[in-house]
């Protein structure tokens, strides 16, 4: 199934992509997606997601699924559906 990931703030600047569609397995969770993103994009995201320790997100970032904070859903255990939009953004940005 396909999900769209939007990158905002420092992630967009660092990765140089505003959004991208990824294929994930049926029944995948937010945690599964974070692991996949860390594999694809390397050390920067691996450190951000702390993929080696069960995908604990750096507290200066938030993730939404279809506009709802994952904390209000099932956290990293939130199951994804085909066509979902996941947004990863930094809470703090400068100008």
NUKETOR-515960 format. One record per residue: residue number from 1; residue in three letters; y, z, x of N, C-alpha, C in turn. Coordinates in pm, 1 decimal, m for minus. Layout:
REM NUKETOR-515960
(paro NUM,"ALA",(Y,Z,X),(Y,Z,X),(Y,Z,X)) ...
***
This chain:
REM NUKETOR-515960
(paro 1,"UNK",(m117.1,0.0,84.1),(0.0,0.0,0.0),(123.2,0.0,88.4)) (paro 2,"UNK",(235.6,m40.4,32.7),(358.7,m51.9,109.8),(461.6,51.3,64.6)) (paro 3,"UNK",(528.3,113.0,163.1),(638.5,204.9,135.8),(756.5,162.2,222.9)) (paro 4,"UNK",(876.0,186.1,172.4),(997.5,152.3,248.0),(1055.4,280.3,305.8)) (paro 5,"UNK",(1088.6,275.4,433.6),(1151.2,389.4,500.0),(1293.4,349.5,537.6)) (paro 6,"UNK",(1388.1,430.7,492.5),(1528.9,411.7,527.9),(1565.5,515.3,633.2)) (paro 7,"UNK",(1633.0,469.6,737.1),(1678.3,557.0,844.5),(1829.5,569.7,834.9)) (paro 8,"UNK",(1879.1,692.4,830.4),(2023.4,715.3,821.4),(2069.6,803.1,937.1)) (paro 9,"UNK",(2198.9,794.3,968.0),(2258.3,878.5,1071.9),(2209.2,842.2,1210.1)) (paro 10,"UNK",(2178.6,943.9,1288.7),(2139.3,923.4,1428.2),(2010.5,841.1,1440.2)) (paro 11,"UNK",(1921.2,854.2,1343.6),(1797.3,775.5,1349.3),(1826.9,626.8,1343.1)) (paro 12,"UNK",(1915.9,588.6,1253.9),(1952.0,446.8,1242.2),(2012.0,396.7,1373.5)) (paro 13,"UNK",(2100.9,476.7,1432.3),(2164.0,437.1,1557.7),(2062.4,428.6,1671.7)) (paro 14,"UNK",(1973.6,524.6,1678.7),(1875.7,530.3,1787.8),(1770.2,421.1,1775.6)) (paro 15,"UNK",(1718.7,399.6,1654.7),(1612.9,300.6,1634.7),(1666.9,158.7,1615.8)) (paro 16,"UNK",(1793.7,151.8,1576.9),(1859.7,23.1,1552.1),(1794.6,m55.9,1438.6)) (paro 17,"UNK",(1743.4,16.9,1342.8),(1692.6,m46.7,1220.3),(1734.5,39.9,1101.3)) (paro 18,"UNK",(1797.6,m19.7,1000.3),(1839.1,58.8,883.7),(1722.5,95.4,792.4)) (paro 19,"UNK",(1626.4,4.1,781.6),(1508.2,31.7,699.3),(1396.7,m63.6,738.7)) (paro 20,"UNK",(1276.5,m23.1,700.1),(1159.5,m104.7,732.9),(1048.1,m70.0,635.3)) (paro 21,"UNK",(966.5,m167.4,604.9),(850.9,m145.1,517.6),(728.2,m124.5,605.0)) (paro 22,"UNK",(647.9,m24.3,566.8),(526.5,8.2,641.7),(407.3,6.4,546.2)) (paro 23,"UNK",(294.5,m31.2,599.9),(171.4,m24.4,522.6),(102.7,107.4,554.5)) (paro 24,"UNK",(66.1,179.9,450.1),(m7.5,305.7,464.8),(m130.1,299.6,374.5)) (paro 25,"UNK",(m226.3,380.7,404.6),(m349.5,380.5,325.1),(m324.6,441.8,187.8)) (paro 26,"UNK",(m405.5,404.0,92.8),(m398.7,462.0,m41.2),(m418.8,612.8,m31.0)) (paro 27,"UNK",(m334.8,689.9,m97.7),(m345.8,835.7,m94.6),(m277.5,900.6,23.9)) (paro 28,"UNK",(m205.0,822.6,105.6),(m137.0,877.8,223.0),(m29.8,978.3,180.0)) (paro 29,"UNK",(m5.3,1074.6,266.9),(96.7,1176.6,242.4),(218.1,1150.9,331.0)) (paro 30,"UNK",(324.3,1225.8,306.8),(442.1,1218.3,392.6),(401.8,1251.7,536.1)) (paro 31,"UNK",(315.5,1349.4,553.8),(268.3,1385.8,686.8),(199.5,1268.2,754.8)) (paro 32,"UNK",(114.6,1196.2,681.2),(48.0,1078.2,737.3),(150.1,974.7,781.5)) (paro 33,"UNK",(251.3,953.3,698.6),(355.1,856.5,731.4),(431.1,898.1,856.8)) (paro 34,"UNK",(467.0,1025.4,867.9),(539.3,1072.6,986.1),(457.2,1050.2,1113.2)) (paro 35,"UNK",(328.2,1075.3,1105.4),(240.3,1050.3,1219.7),(240.5,903.4,1258.8)) (paro 36,"UNK",(235.5,817.3,1158.9),(237.2,672.8,1184.0),(369.7,631.0,1248.0)) (paro 37,"UNK",(481.3,682.6,1195.8),(611.8,649.2,1250.8),(624.5,696.6,1395.0)) (paro 38,"UNK",(572.1,813.7,1425.7),(576.3,866.0,1562.7),(495.5,777.0,1656.3)) (paro 39,"UNK",(381.2,727.1,1609.6),(300.8,636.1,1691.4),(375.7,506.0,1717.8)) (paro 40,"UNK",(438.4,451.8,1615.4),(506.8,322.7,1626.2),(632.3,331.8,1712.0)) (paro 41,"UNK",(713.6,436.3,1689.8),(845.5,443.2,1751.8),(852.5,533.7,1874.2)) (paro 42,"UNK",(743.9,599.4,1909.8),(737.0,670.0,2036.7),(793.0,810.2,2040.9)) (paro 43,"UNK",(827.1,850.7,2163.5),(861.2,989.9,2194.3),(976.9,1046.5,2114.2)) (paro 44,"UNK",(1079.8,965.4,2089.1),(1195.1,1016.8,2015.1),(1151.9,1071.1,1879.2)) (paro 45,"UNK",(1076.9,991.6,1804.5),(1032.6,1038.1,1672.7),(922.3,1142.1,1684.3)) (paro 46,"UNK",(839.8,1131.5,1784.7),(733.2,1230.1,1803.1),(793.3,1369.6,1821.4)) (paro 47,"UNK",(899.3,1378.2,1899.3),(966.6,1507.4,1920.0),(1036.3,1553.9,1792.5)) (paro 48,"UNK",(1099.4,1460.7,1723.4),(1170.1,1493.5,1600.2),(1074.4,1548.3,1494.6)) (paro 49,"UNK",(960.7,1482.1,1480.7),(863.0,1522.5,1379.4),(767.5,1628.6,1430.9)) (paro 50,"UNK",(766.9,1651.2,1563.2),(673.9,1745.1,1624.2),(532.5,1712.0,1578.3)) (paro 51,"UNK",(497.9,1585.3,1592.0),(371.8,1533.0,1540.0),(249.5,1604.0,1596.3)) (paro 52,"UNK",(263.2,1662.0,1714.2),(149.3,1732.2,1772.8),(125.2,1868.5,1708.4)) (paro 53,"UNK",(221.3,1913.3,1627.6),(205.9,2042.8,1560.5),(220.7,2028.0,1409.8)) (paro 54,"UNK",(144.5,1937.6,1352.8),(136.3,1921.4,1207.2),(267.0,1874.6,1143.3)) (paro 55,"UNK",(340.0,1790.9,1212.3),(459.0,1727.3,1154.8),(561.4,1825.3,1097.5)) (paro 56,"UNK",(603.7,1917.7,1179.2),(711.1,2007.9,1137.9),(841.8,1938.6,1174.1)) (paro 57,"UNK",(921.7,1907.5,1076.1),(1044.8,1832.5,1096.5),(1152.6,1918.9,1159.5)) (paro 58,"UNK",(1223.6,1860.8,1255.2),(1340.9,1926.6,1312.2),(1431.6,1969.8,1197.0)) (paro 59,"UNK",(1479.7,2094.0,1195.3),(1558.1,2143.8,1081.2),(1691.9,2074.7,1058.8)) (paro 60,"UNK",(1735.7,1992.3,1152.2),(1861.9,1921.5,1132.1),(1841.5,1786.8,1060.9)) (paro 61,"UNK",(1719.7,1762.0,1013.1),(1687.7,1639.7,939.9),(1624.7,1672.9,805.4)) (paro 62,"UNK",(1641.5,1582.9,711.0),(1577.1,1597.3,580.3),(1508.5,1466.1,544.0)) (paro 63,"UNK",(1409.6,1478.8,457.0),(1335.1,1362.5,408.5),(1335.0,1366.4,256.9)) (paro 64,"UNK",(1359.9,1250.1,197.4),(1347.8,1237.8,52.3),(1244.9,1130.5,20.0)) (paro 65,"UNK",(1182.1,1147.6,m95.6),(1093.8,1045.0,m151.3),(1154.0,1005.8,m285.0)) (paro 66,"UNK",(1194.7,881.8,m293.8),(1261.0,830.6,m414.1),(1379.8,918.5,m455.0)) (paro 67,"UNK",(1455.5,965.6,m353.8),(1576.4,1042.2,m379.1),(1557.0,1191.0,m400.9)) (paro 68,"UNK",(1433.9,1239.8,m394.6),(1405.2,1382.4,m415.4),(1362.1,1443.9,m282.5)) (paro 69,"UNK",(1426.5,1555.0,m244.5),(1387.8,1623.0,m120.9),(1239.3,1659.1,m123.7)) (paro 70,"UNK",(1169.9,1635.7,m11.8),(1026.6,1667.1,m9.4),(1001.5,1815.5,m31.8)) (paro 71,"UNK",(1098.6,1899.3,4.8),(1083.9,2043.2,m18.8),(1073.2,2074.7,m168.2)) (paro 72,"UNK",(1127.9,1989.5,m251.2),(1122.2,2009.0,m397.1),(995.3,1948.5,m456.2)) (paro 73,"UNK",(922.4,1876.0,m374.1),(795.5,1816.4,m417.8),(682.5,1901.7,m359.9)) (paro 74,"UNK",(592.9,1839.8,m286.9),(483.7,1915.0,m223.4),(500.1,1917.7,m71.6)) (paro 75,"UNK",(623.8,1908.9,m26.2),(649.1,1910.6,117.8),(581.1,1793.1,185.9)) (paro 76,"UNK",(526.4,1817.0,303.7),(460.7,1710.7,378.8),(329.2,1667.0,315.7)) (paro 77,"UNK",(282.0,1741.9,217.8),(159.0,1705.1,146.4),(187.3,1612.3,28.1)) (paro 78,"UNK",(314.0,1577.4,7.7),(351.3,1487.5,m101.7),(279.7,1354.5,m84.8)) (paro 79,"UNK",(206.0,1314.6,m186.3),(133.7,1186.4,m183.1),(230.7,1072.7,m212.4)) (paro 80,"UNK",(214.6,966.9,m136.2),(299.5,849.7,m153.1),(232.5,749.0,m245.8)) (paro 81,"UNK",(317.1,670.0,m312.4),(267.7,564.9,m400.8),(325.5,431.4,m354.1)) (paro 82,"UNK",(256.9,325.7,m388.9),(303.3,192.1,m354.5),(447.0,173.2,m405.9)) (paro 83,"UNK",(534.2,125.3,m317.5),(672.0,99.7,m356.2),(766.9,216.6,m339.0)) (paro 84,"UNK",(717.7,333.7,m297.3),(805.6,448.4,m275.5),(908.4,417.6,m167.2)) (paro 85,"UNK",(1025.0,480.6,m179.3),(1128.6,473.5,m76.9),(1144.7,610.3,m14.1)) (paro 86,"UNK",(1122.5,618.1,114.5),(1134.4,742.4,189.6),(1259.4,731.1,276.6)) (paro 87,"UNK",(1346.6,829.5,266.0),(1468.7,829.4,346.1),(1463.6,946.0,442.5)) (paro 88,"UNK",(1491.5,917.2,569.6),(1495.4,1020.4,672.9),(1637.2,1021.0,727.1)) (paro 89,"UNK",(1702.0,1136.4,719.0),(1842.8,1141.6,759.6),(1876.2,1272.0,829.9)) (paro 90,"UNK",(1978.4,1263.5,913.8),(2028.0,1383.7,979.5),(2127.5,1451.9,887.2)) (paro 91,"UNK",(2128.1,1583.1,888.9),(2221.8,1659.4,807.2),(2362.1,1655.3,863.6)) (paro 92,"UNK",(2371.1,1641.6,994.6),(2500.1,1646.5,1061.9),(2528.0,1510.1,1124.1)) (paro 93,"UNK",(2647.5,1461.2,1100.4),(2687.8,1337.9,1167.2),(2834.5,1351.4,1205.6)) (paro 94,"UNK",(2867.3,1288.4,1314.4),(3003.7,1298.9,1364.7),(3084.6,1174.5,1332.0)) (paro 95,"UNK",(3210.8,1181.1,1357.4),(3293.9,1065.1,1327.9),(3408.2,1053.0,1422.8)) 
***
